[in-house]
Amino acid sequence: MKPKIDATSTTPTTIEDPSPKTTIVTWLAVTLFLALVAATSAPFTAFLGDSAYATVGTIHGLLATLGVLVGTITAYLGWRLFIGKLRAFSDLKLLSIVSALVSAGTIMFGNWIYIGYRAAGGPRRFFLDNNPEIHEIFFEFKEFIALFTLPLSVSVAFIMWRYDQQVMEERGLRSWLGIAFAVGWGALMIAFLLGAAITKLRSV
């Protein structure tokens, strides 16, 4: 908070930062507005493609991208927590919940796409026939490491909300959470990059 001098008074006043809830609600409102504008003006058929999984894949991709953005911010704040210099504790608590929800949503839609991936004539058959290493190593590794983010993010969120300010006082909790945030971000980035690469090679 930065002090601000009122022109009619010598008493300094403070301008408070917006609360995390206000920030999230504002972000959601702007996102929904942009989605509404796009839905009424953009050629969605051409934008999404003619695949039966086009809409599901788009939602999965958007959630994955949101997960990377939220995860990167969370990992940075987790590092600040790890070294004991975090000031935005309430922000990190809120982001821990958002990370868990985004992870759950991304995995849910990803499993939905997996049906099309394994279908007859789908990408799985194509990779096994032409380059089996892509499926057996990269895709399977991506799937399992992506699933790892959900229990990790849920565990972190539970500890953040269960112990609250005690986290800031206990070095052991800070250290565990800081490491967990870093590991979760690493798993998220690996899954995101491998998923994007595989989609470029052969989409559902």
N, C-alpha and C positions, 0 to 999 in steps of 0.2 A: 504494500500500500504506500502510495506517495502522498505526502502532505500537500494540501492546496490552500493558498492564502486567499481568503475572501476579501474582495476590494473594499467592502464596507466594515470589515472587522479585522482586528489584529490577531484573532484566535485562529490558529491553523485548523483546517478541517481535513478529513481523510476521504479518499475515494476508494471504496471497497471493490475488490475484484468480483465479477459475477460468480455465483455459486456454481458448482458442478452440475446441479440439476438444471439450472437455467441454461447453461451451455448445451447440455444434451437435448433439452426440449427445443431450443432454438435450432440446433443442427437437424433434428428430426423434422421440424416444420419446414425448413428450407429444402431438405431432401424430398419431402412429400410434394412440395410445391413444384420443384423441378421435374419430378416424376409425372405429375399431372400435366404439366406443359408438354413434356415429351410424349405422353400418351395421346394427347389431342392433336399433336402436330407432326410427329415423326412417322415415317413409313416403317412400322414395326416389322412387317413381314419381310421386307428387304433387309432390315437391320439385324434381325434375329436369325434369319435363314429358314429353310423349309423342313428342318429336322423335327421329328416328334419330340425331341428333348431340347429344342432350342430355348424355350422359356425357362425350363428347369436349369439348363446349363448357364443361362445368363444370370439367373438369381444366384447360382452357386459361385460364379465368377465374381459377381459384385460383392457377395459376402466374403469371399476369400480376399479380395482387394481391401475391403473394409477391415478385415482381420489383420492384414499386414500393417495398415495405418495405425489401428488401435494398439496392435502388438508392439510396434516400434516405439510409440509414445510410452506404453506401459513398461517396456524393457528399460527405457531411459530413466523413468521414475523409479523403477526397481533398482537400478544402479545407484541412484541417489539414496535410496533407502539402505542399500547394502553398505555404503560408506558413511552412513549416519548424517547425511546433509539434506534429507528430504524435508521440504516445507509444505508441499501440496499433498499431504497425507489423505485428505478427503477425496481429492481427485483420483488418487491411486486406488482407493477403496471402490469408488464408482466404476473406474475403468476395469477393475478386476471382475466385476459383475458383467459389464459389457463384453469383455473378452470371452467369458464363459458362454454367454448367450450366442455371440457370433460364431464361436467354435462349434456349438451344438447345431446351429442352423446350417453352417457350411458342411458339416459332416452329414447331416440329414439329406440335404440336396445332392451331396456327392454320392451317397449310397443309392439315391434314386437314379442318378446318371449311370451308376455301375451296372444297373440292369441292362441298359442299352449297350454298354461297353462289352458285356459278355454275351449279348444276343448273337444269333446266327448271322454271319456276315458283318459283325461289328468290328471295332478296332482291335479287340483282343485276338480274334481269328487272323486279322491282317498281320498283326505283329508276330504272332506265333509262326505264321507261314513265311514271313519275309525277314524278320529280325527278332527272334524270340528273346534276346537279351533285354530288349526294351520292356517287354511285359514282365519277364521273370525277375529282373533286377530293379529297374527304375520304377515301373508302375507299382509293383507289389511293395517295394520299399516306401514309395510315396504314400500309399494307402495306409500302411501301418503306422508310419511316423506321424501322419496327419491325425489318426485316431488318438495318438498319445497326447495331443494337445488338450483334449476335452477333460479327462480326469485330472490333469495337471492344473488347468485353469480353474476347475471347480474346487480343487483342494486349496489353491492359493486364495480364491475368493472367500472360502469358508474361514480360513485362518485370519484373513484380514478383518472380516466382520465379527468373528468370534472373539478375538483378542483386542481389537480396536487399538486404542492408544498404547496398550501394553506392548504392541509390536515395536513402537519407537523406543521403549525402555529396555527391551530384552535383546541383547546383541545376537543371541542364538537364533531367535525368530527372524530378526532382520537379515542375517546371513542366509538362512534357509530360503526365505522369500526372494532375496536378491538373486540367488542361484537358480531358483525355480523360474523366475521371470526370464532369465537369460536362456535357460534350456528350452523353455516354451517358445521363445522367439526364434531360436535356432531351428527347432522342429517345424515351426510355422513357415519359415522362409524356405527350407528345403522342400517341403510339400508344395508350396506355391510355385517355386521355380520349376520343379519337375513336372507339376501338373500343367503349367503353361507350355513347357517344351513338348510334352506328349500331345497336348491338344493341337499344337501347330503341325505335328507329324501326321496325326489322324484324329479328327474329331468324331464325336458320336453322331 
